[in-house]
Amino acid sequence: MISRRIGAALLAFLLPPLAAGCWDRIEIDRHSFVTGIAVDAVTPATRDERVNTDPGRYHATYQIIIPAGLKNMPGVGGTTGDNAFFNIGASEDAMPSLAARMTLKLSRPPYFEHLKLIVVSDEVAQQVNEFPNVLDYYLRNSKMRRDVDVLVSQGNAEQTLTIRPLNEKTPVEQLQTTYNTHTSSFMVKPSRIGDVHEYFLKKKSFAMQSIKKLGNDSTFGGAALYNGTEQRLVGFLTGEMTQGLNLLLGTLQGGIVETTMKGDVIDMSIERAKRTIRAAIPKAGTDDPVRFTFRINVEGAVEKSADQVDLNEKANIRAMEERFRERLDEVLRLTMRTLQARKTDAVGLGTHLDQRHYRYWKQIRTRWEPELFPKAECSFDIRVILRHNGNINRERHAE
């Protein structure tokens, strides 16, 4: 009898919450679903009409999804996806006030749970501590996911959300699909907002993907350099230097190396690459620089060979390997010189010292990036192996 009463009491206690239904459901016709955000510095052309005379520090552009416009597949019946989204902008001093201002413009509150991409202009990111300030609001938002992609635009960020989508319904989907599926060695791995936040907290320098609007399209070649000590963007790497950075980081996955041999262009397709680092610590009480040795093994296949080179001859294969080795050595030295000139340890050499030589690192960590990293000596021990000869691009005529 007692057990029945206890069971009835538990049932009465548990049944109301279960009968409540979907208590946290979101009505799609009462929210504005934001999939992309572009943040620029305020200019006279982007100033908003405001009650006060202050034009604000930031101009943000939201890309809003129109759910009804997503029904038609791209390219079917001549649709272009123009009715699947719209862009709207506003200017304010901070991201929370921007979201509130957008609510007044949209008549529906912005909803960030489906946010996929944030693009910050180089003009904003170059200002001290502005990049972390921009992302802080979205990091604190409980509806935000930690896998949102973050890009830095070379030029106006708003323009990157106006490209013409080719095989997707919206520009954000076009950019994200291209960015996450491309395996070019001239690009760095995707920068998620959670990872970027960790770099900010540790005041660690890093490279992130850059984007630039070209006509109706965009290009992803190269990388943006963020200096953790100065807490700002300090410049960009070219596509070639980004390839070198990927080799130095040990994150290179594929790509093409191009050089010349006997007056003709030859290409190697990288199939795998591995790198190790060794550091030689100077003696205590001396001002000698830290010496780093990078051992890099690269394996690949010939994509294009010179007309006058017979790939059946081992001597020619060895000569091609040497030419590719020399080319990679040039790229790595150029990349390292650029990083040291900008006092930005995006390679993570300070992290290597922290993990392998902690006693020394504890003594010099405050001086590392601005003073010691630019003076560090780096040597490169590169080994290139051509596993596949590829196709011979000429015929042997019978004598």
C-alpha positions as CSV (number, residue, x, y, z in Angstrom):
1,M,0.0,0.0,0.0
2,I,2.8,2.3,0.9
3,S,4.7,1.5,-2.3
4,R,1.6,2.4,-4.3
5,R,1.3,5.8,-2.6
6,I,5.0,6.5,-3.2
7,G,4.6,5.5,-6.9
8,A,1.6,7.7,-7.3
9,A,3.4,10.6,-5.7
10,L,6.4,10.2,-8.0
11,L,4.1,10.0,-11.0
12,A,2.3,13.2,-9.9
13,F,5.6,14.9,-9.5
14,L,7.1,13.8,-12.9
15,L,4.1,14.0,-15.1
16,P,3.7,17.8,-15.3
17,P,7.1,18.4,-16.8
18,L,6.7,15.6,-19.3
19,A,3.3,17.0,-20.4
20,A,4.7,20.5,-21.0
21,G,5.8,19.6,-24.5
22,C,8.6,21.5,-26.3
23,W,9.2,24.3,-23.9
24,D,12.2,25.7,-25.7
25,R,11.0,25.6,-29.3
26,I,11.7,28.5,-31.6
27,E,9.0,29.8,-34.0
28,I,10.8,30.5,-37.3
29,D,8.4,33.3,-38.1
30,R,9.2,35.2,-34.9
31,H,13.0,35.3,-35.2
32,S,15.6,36.5,-37.7
33,F,18.0,33.6,-38.4
34,V,21.5,35.1,-38.8
35,T,24.0,32.9,-40.7
36,G,26.8,35.3,-41.4
37,I,28.2,38.5,-39.9
38,A,30.6,41.0,-41.4
39,V,32.2,43.7,-39.2
40,D,33.8,46.8,-40.6
41,A,35.1,50.1,-39.2
42,V,32.5,52.9,-39.6
43,T,33.1,55.1,-42.6
44,P,31.0,58.1,-43.9
45,A,29.4,55.7,-46.4
46,T,28.3,53.3,-43.7
47,R,27.2,55.7,-41.0
48,D,23.7,55.0,-39.6
49,E,21.2,57.7,-38.8
50,R,21.4,57.9,-35.0
51,V,19.8,60.0,-32.3
52,N,23.1,61.2,-31.1
53,T,26.0,62.6,-33.1
54,D,28.4,59.7,-32.5
55,P,28.5,57.5,-35.6
56,G,29.7,54.5,-33.7
57,R,32.8,52.4,-34.0
58,Y,31.6,49.4,-35.9
59,H,29.4,48.8,-38.9
60,A,28.0,45.2,-38.9
61,T,26.2,43.5,-41.7
62,Y,24.0,40.5,-40.9
63,Q,23.0,37.9,-43.5
64,I,19.5,36.8,-42.7
65,I,17.9,33.6,-44.0
66,I,14.4,33.6,-45.6
67,P,13.2,30.1,-44.8
68,A,10.6,30.1,-47.6
69,G,13.4,30.9,-50.1
70,L,15.3,27.7,-49.2
71,K,12.7,25.4,-50.7
72,N,14.0,25.7,-54.3
73,M,17.3,24.0,-55.1
74,P,19.9,26.2,-56.7
75,G,20.0,26.2,-60.4
76,V,16.5,24.6,-60.7
77,G,14.0,26.6,-62.8
78,G,16.4,29.5,-63.2
79,T,16.5,30.4,-59.5
80,T,19.7,32.1,-58.2
81,G,19.0,32.0,-54.5
82,D,18.4,35.8,-54.3
83,N,15.1,35.2,-52.5
84,A,16.8,32.9,-49.9
85,F,18.5,35.7,-47.9
86,F,19.0,39.4,-47.4
87,N,21.7,41.6,-45.9
88,I,21.1,44.4,-43.5
89,G,23.6,46.7,-41.7
90,A,23.8,49.1,-38.8
91,S,26.4,51.1,-36.9
92,E,27.0,51.1,-33.2
93,D,29.8,51.3,-30.5
94,A,29.6,47.6,-29.5
95,M,28.2,44.3,-30.6
96,P,25.4,44.0,-28.0
97,S,24.0,47.5,-29.0
98,L,24.3,46.4,-32.7
99,A,22.2,43.4,-32.0
100,A,19.6,45.6,-30.3
101,R,19.6,48.1,-33.2
102,M,19.2,45.2,-35.6
103,T,16.1,44.1,-33.7
104,L,14.5,47.6,-34.3
105,K,15.3,47.4,-38.0
106,L,14.1,43.8,-38.4
107,S,11.1,43.8,-36.0
108,R,12.3,40.3,-35.0
109,P,15.2,39.6,-32.7
110,P,18.4,38.2,-34.3
111,Y,18.9,34.5,-33.6
112,F,22.5,33.3,-33.6
113,E,22.2,29.6,-33.1
114,H,22.6,29.0,-36.9
115,L,25.5,31.4,-37.2
116,K,28.1,29.9,-39.5
117,L,30.6,32.6,-40.4
118,I,32.1,35.9,-38.9
119,V,34.2,38.1,-41.2
120,V,36.2,40.9,-39.6
121,S,37.9,43.5,-41.8
122,D,41.6,44.1,-41.6
123,E,40.9,47.8,-40.6
124,V,39.2,46.6,-37.4
125,A,41.6,43.8,-36.7
126,Q,44.6,46.0,-37.0
127,Q,43.5,48.1,-34.0
128,V,44.8,47.0,-30.6
129,N,42.4,44.7,-28.8
130,E,39.6,45.3,-31.2
131,F,39.5,41.8,-32.6
132,P,38.9,40.2,-29.2
133,N,36.3,42.9,-28.4
134,V,34.3,42.1,-31.6
135,L,34.2,38.4,-30.9
136,D,33.6,38.7,-27.1
137,Y,29.8,39.2,-27.5
138,Y,29.4,36.1,-29.7
139,L,31.5,34.0,-27.4
140,R,29.3,34.9,-24.4
141,N,26.1,34.3,-26.3
142,S,24.5,31.1,-24.9
143,K,23.0,30.3,-28.3
144,M,26.3,30.4,-30.2
145,R,28.2,27.3,-31.2
146,R,32.0,27.1,-30.8
147,D,32.5,25.9,-34.3
148,V,31.7,29.2,-36.1
149,D,34.3,30.0,-38.7
150,V,36.2,33.3,-38.4
151,L,37.9,35.0,-41.3
152,V,39.8,38.3,-41.8
153,S,39.0,40.2,-45.0
154,Q,41.5,42.2,-47.0
155,G,39.4,45.3,-47.5
156,N,35.7,45.7,-46.8
157,A,34.2,42.7,-45.0
158,E,30.6,43.5,-46.0
159,Q,31.5,42.9,-49.7
160,T,32.4,39.3,-48.9
161,L,28.7,38.6,-48.1
162,T,27.6,40.0,-51.4
163,I,29.3,37.4,-53.7
164,R,27.2,35.5,-56.2
165,P,26.6,32.0,-54.9
166,L,27.2,29.4,-57.7
167,N,26.0,26.0,-56.3
168,E,24.6,27.1,-53.0
169,K,21.6,29.2,-51.9
170,T,23.5,31.9,-50.0
171,P,26.9,33.6,-50.0
172,V,27.7,32.3,-46.5
173,E,27.0,28.7,-47.6
174,Q,29.2,29.3,-50.7
175,L,32.1,30.7,-48.7
176,Q,31.9,28.1,-45.9
177,T,31.7,25.1,-48.3
178,T,34.6,26.4,-50.4
179,Y,36.7,27.2,-47.3
180,N,36.1,23.9,-45.5
181,T,36.5,21.5,-48.5
182,H,39.5,23.1,-50.2
183,T,42.8,21.4,-49.5
184,S,45.1,24.0,-51.0
185,S,48.5,24.3,-49.4
186,F,48.1,28.1,-49.8
187,M,45.4,28.1,-47.1
188,V,45.6,27.5,-43.4
189,K,43.2,25.2,-41.6
190,P,39.8,26.6,-40.6
191,S,39.8,28.9,-37.6
192,R,36.9,28.2,-35.3
193,I,35.8,30.8,-32.8
194,G,36.5,28.5,-29.9
195,D,40.1,28.0,-31.1
196,V,40.5,31.8,-31.7
197,H,39.2,32.5,-28.2
198,E,41.8,30.2,-26.7
199,Y,44.6,32.0,-28.6
200,F,43.3,35.3,-27.3
201,L,43.3,34.1,-23.7
202,K,46.8,32.8,-24.0
203,K,48.0,35.9,-25.9
204,K,49.4,33.5,-28.5
205,S,50.2,34.5,-32.0
206,F,48.6,32.6,-34.8
207,A,47.6,32.7,-38.5
208,M,44.1,32.5,-39.7
209,Q,42.5,32.4,-43.1
210,S,42.1,35.6,-45.1
211,I,39.5,36.4,-47.7
212,K,39.3,39.0,-50.5
213,K,36.4,40.0,-52.7
214,L,37.3,39.9,-56.5
215,G,34.4,40.9,-58.7
216,N,31.5,38.6,-58.0
217,D,33.7,36.0,-56.5
218,S,36.2,35.7,-53.6
219,T,39.6,34.3,-53.1
220,F,41.1,32.5,-50.0
221,G,44.8,32.5,-50.9
222,G,47.1,33.6,-48.1
223,A,46.7,34.1,-44.4
224,A,46.3,36.8,-41.8
225,L,48.8,37.2,-39.0
226,Y,47.6,38.0,-35.5
227,N,50.2,39.0,-32.9
228,G,49.3,37.8,-29.4
229,T,51.7,40.2,-27.7
230,E,50.4,43.3,-29.5
231,Q,46.9,41.9,-29.6
232,R,46.2,43.0,-33.2
233,L,46.6,42.0,-36.8
234,V,50.1,42.8,-38.1
235,G,49.8,41.8,-41.7
236,F,49.2,39.1,-44.3
237,L,51.1,36.2,-45.8
238,T,51.1,35.5,-49.5
239,G,49.9,32.1,-50.7
240,E,53.5,30.9,-51.1
241,M,54.4,32.0,-47.6
242,T,51.3,30.3,-46.3
243,Q,52.5,27.0,-47.9
244,G,55.8,27.5,-46.0
245,L,54.0,28.2,-42.8
246,N,52.0,25.0,-43.1
247,L,55.2,23.1,-43.6
248,L,56.7,24.7,-40.5
249,L,53.6,23.9,-38.5
250,G,53.5,20.3,-39.7
251,T,49.9,20.8,-41.0
252,L,50.5,20.6,-44.7
253,Q,48.1,18.3,-46.4
254,G,48.7,18.2,-50.2
255,G,49.4,21.0,-52.5
256,I,51.7,21.8,-55.5
257,V,55.4,22.9,-55.5
258,E,56.5,24.5,-58.7
259,T,60.0,25.3,-59.8
260,T,62.1,25.2,-63.0
261,M,64.6,22.7,-64.5
262,K,66.5,23.1,-67.8
263,G,64.5,26.2,-68.6
264,D,61.1,24.5,-68.2
265,V,58.5,24.5,-65.4
266,I,58.2,21.3,-63.3
267,D,55.5,20.6,-60.7
268,M,55.3,18.2,-57.7
269,S,52.1,17.1,-56.0
270,I,52.7,16.7,-52.3
271,E,51.3,13.5,-50.9
272,R,52.6,13.7,-47.4
273,A,54.9,15.8,-45.3
274,K,56.4,15.5,-41.8
275,R,58.4,17.8,-39.7
276,T,60.3,17.7,-36.4
277,I,61.9,20.5,-34.5
278,R,65.0,20.6,-32.3
279,A,66.1,23.5,-30.2
280,A,69.6,24.3,-29.0
281,I,69.5,26.5,-25.9
282,P,72.3,29.1,-25.4
283,K,74.5,28.8,-22.3
284,A,73.3,30.7,-19.2
285,G,74.6,34.3,-19.0
286,T,75.1,34.7,-22.8
287,D,73.2,36.6,-25.3
288,D,73.5,33.9,-28.0
289,P,70.3,33.3,-30.0
290,V,68.3,30.1,-29.7
291,R,69.0,27.8,-32.7
292,F,66.2,25.7,-34.2
293,T,66.6,22.9,-36.7
294,F,63.6,21.9,-38.8
295,R,63.8,18.4,-40.3
296,I,61.2,18.1,-43.0
297,N,60.5,15.1,-45.1
298,V,58.3,15.6,-48.2
299,E,57.0,12.8,-50.5
300,G,55.2,13.5,-53.7
301,A,54.6,12.7,-57.4
302,V,55.6,14.5,-60.5
303,E,52.7,16.5,-61.9
304,K,54.6,18.2,-64.8
305,S,58.1,17.5,-66.0
306,A,60.4,19.3,-68.4
307,D,60.3,18.3,-72.1
308,Q,64.0,17.4,-72.1
309,V,64.0,15.3,-69.0
310,D,63.7,11.5,-69.2
311,L,61.9,10.3,-66.0
312,N,63.1,6.8,-66.5
313,E,66.6,7.9,-65.6
314,K,67.3,7.8,-61.8
315,A,69.8,10.6,-62.2
316,N,67.1,12.9,-63.5
317,I,64.7,12.0,-60.7
318,R,67.4,12.8,-58.2
319,A,68.1,16.1,-60.0
320,M,64.4,17.0,-59.8
321,E,64.3,16.1,-56.1
322,E,67.2,18.5,-55.5
323,R,65.4,21.3,-57.4
324,F,62.2,20.8,-55.4
325,R,64.3,20.8,-52.2
326,E,66.0,24.0,-53.1
327,R,62.6,25.6,-53.9
328,L,61.1,24.5,-50.5
329,D,64.2,25.9,-48.7
330,E,63.7,29.3,-50.4
331,V,60.0,29.3,-49.4
332,L,60.7,28.3,-45.8
333,R,63.4,31.0,-45.4
334,L,61.2,33.6,-46.9
335,T,58.4,32.7,-44.5
336,M,60.5,32.7,-41.4
337,R,62.1,36.1,-42.4
338,T,58.7,37.6,-42.7
339,L,57.5,36.2,-39.4
340,Q,60.6,37.4,-37.6
341,A,60.4,40.9,-39.2
342,R,56.8,41.2,-37.9
343,K,57.8,39.7,-34.5
344,T,55.0,37.2,-34.7
345,D,55.7,33.6,-33.7
346,A,52.9,32.0,-35.6
347,V,55.0,28.8,-35.9
348,G,54.7,28.1,-32.2
349,L,58.4,28.0,-31.4
350,G,57.7,29.6,-28.0
351,T,55.2,26.7,-27.3
352,H,58.0,24.2,-28.3
353,L,60.3,25.9,-25.7
354,D,57.6,25.8,-23.1
355,Q,57.1,22.1,-23.6
356,R,60.7,20.9,-24.0
357,H,62.8,23.5,-22.2
358,Y,60.6,24.9,-19.5
359,R,63.3,26.3,-17.2
360,Y,64.8,28.3,-20.0
361,W,61.3,29.4,-21.2
362,K,60.3,30.6,-17.8
363,Q,63.2,33.0,-17.8
364,I,62.7,34.5,-21.2
365,R,58.9,34.2,-22.0
366,T,58.2,37.9,-21.5
367,R,61.1,38.8,-23.9
368,W,60.5,36.0,-26.5
369,E,58.3,37.5,-29.2
370,P,59.4,41.2,-29.2
371,E,63.1,40.6,-28.6
372,L,64.4,37.0,-28.9
373,F,62.2,35.4,-31.6
374,P,63.4,37.9,-34.3
375,K,67.0,36.9,-33.5
376,A,66.4,33.2,-33.4
377,E,68.5,31.2,-35.9
378,C,66.6,28.6,-38.0
379,S,68.1,25.9,-40.3
380,F,66.2,23.6,-42.5
381,D,67.1,20.0,-43.2
382,I,64.8,19.1,-46.1
383,R,64.5,15.7,-47.8
384,V,62.3,15.3,-50.9
385,I,61.3,11.9,-52.3
386,L,59.5,11.4,-55.6
387,R,57.5,8.2,-55.1
388,H,55.8,8.3,-58.5
389,N,57.4,9.5,-61.7
390,G,54.1,10.6,-63.3
391,N,53.5,10.6,-67.1
392,I,56.2,11.2,-69.6
393,N,55.2,14.2,-71.7
394,R,57.1,13.3,-74.9
395,E,57.3,10.4,-77.2
396,R,60.5,8.5,-78.1
397,H,60.8,8.3,-81.8
398,A,62.3,5.2,-83.2
399,E,65.6,5.8,-84.9
